[in-house]
């Protein structure tokens, strides 16, 4: 869709019903910001990083690499998003709602198995960089994850 400044924005959804997953968004750079995360999620990593959290993390990064949120990219700045989060609950986890976007309460009694959330102002460092740092630390602490 063309904007007032002549640029275009993409909104769409792609799904893989066999895996029960979808990739979607609006105000995106282009269709690849939806396609690439779905492809990254479906990819089987030969190194064995194929658990649900691993697949979600690489899907988020694939969307950023593809261009992410068009509103966060300006000139030489390629932030791709102002908020990044990953939340995974297991079947026995209690119902959960975060108190605030950008709040990471991983490791507290109220949090589900995995809950990382980063919020920054536009044109600051891409929050996916910090999300990746926190995810890697969580992954080291948790150890081997089931491939699902």
N, C-alpha and C positions, 0 to 999 in steps of 0.2 A: 504494500500500500504506500503510495507517495505521500510525503509529509509537506508542510508549508515550505520548508527549506530545500525541497527537491529530492531529499534522501528517501530511501524506502525502509520499511520496517516489515518484519515477517511475524505472523502469528500462526500457530498450527500445532497439530498433535500427530504422533505416530505411535503405534502400539504393536506389541507382540503378544497376542492372546495365549500362545503356547507357553509363555513364560510369565504371564500375568503382569506385564510391565508396560508402561507408556512413558513417552518423553513429550513434553509440551511446554509451550511458553508463548508470550506475546512481546511485542516491542523488541524483537530479536534482530540481529544483523541480517540473517537469511535462514533459509530452510536447513542448512547444514547444522545450525545450532540445535535443532531437534533431531536430525538424522544421526549425527556423530555420537551423541550420548547413547542412543539406542544401540548403535553398532558396538560401542565400547562396553556396554552392559552385557551384550550377548557374547562377546569375545571370550574364549577360554584361554586364560593365561597359562602358558606351558610351565611357568614357575610355580603354579599352584595357588595364586592369589585370586580365588574364584568364589569366595564367600559372598553373601549378600552385601555386607558392608564394603568389601573390596570393589565389587561391581558398581555400587552406588558412587563410591569415591571417584573411580575412574570415569564414570559417566558425567559427573559434575565437571571434572577437568576437561573432558572432551568438548563439552558445551562451551567452556571458556576459550579453549584453543580455537574453536570454530567462530568465535566472535562475541558470544554472549549477548547481554542486554545492550542494545544499541545506544541507550541513553547514557551509559557509563563510559562510552568510548568517545573521546573528543580530541581531535588533533593527534598528537603523538602519545596521548594517554590511552592505554588499553587495559582498563580496570576489569571489564566484562561483567561485573555485578557489584552491588554494594552490600549484599547479604549472602552468606553461604551457610548451609546447615545440612547436617546428616543426623537422622534419628532412626534407630532400629530398636524395636521392642521384641522381646521373645514372648511366646505364648503365655507364660506364667507371670509376666510383668504386670504390675498394677496399672490401671488407667492413668494417663499422664497428660498434663498440659503445662507448658512452660509459663513462667511468670512474665517473661519479657523476651522479645526477639533480641538475639545477640548474647543471651545468657547461656553459658555452658555450665551445667551442673552435673556433669559426668562424675561418677564416683560418690555422689551423695545418695542417701537412702531413698529420696523421692524420684530420682532419675531412672529412666529405662536403661536397658543394657548399654546403649550407645546414644549419646545426645551431645552433639557439638554444634555450636551456633556462633557465627561471627558477623558483626554488623559494623560497617565503616561508612563515613561520608563519601559521596561521589568524588572521584578524582584522587582518592587516597590509594594506598597500596591495595591490590586486589585481595579481598578477604579469603579467596581460595588458597592463597599461599599459607596463611595462618591456619586455615582449616586442615590443609595437608600436614602441617607440622603437628597439630594436635591429634589428627587421626593416626599418624605414624607412632606417636607416643602411646596412644590408646592401644594400638595394634600390638606394640611391643609388650605392654602390660598384660594383655589378654592372652597372647600366645597363639597357638594354632586354632584356626576357625574352621568350622565345617564348610565344605564346598556345596553351596546350594544355589 
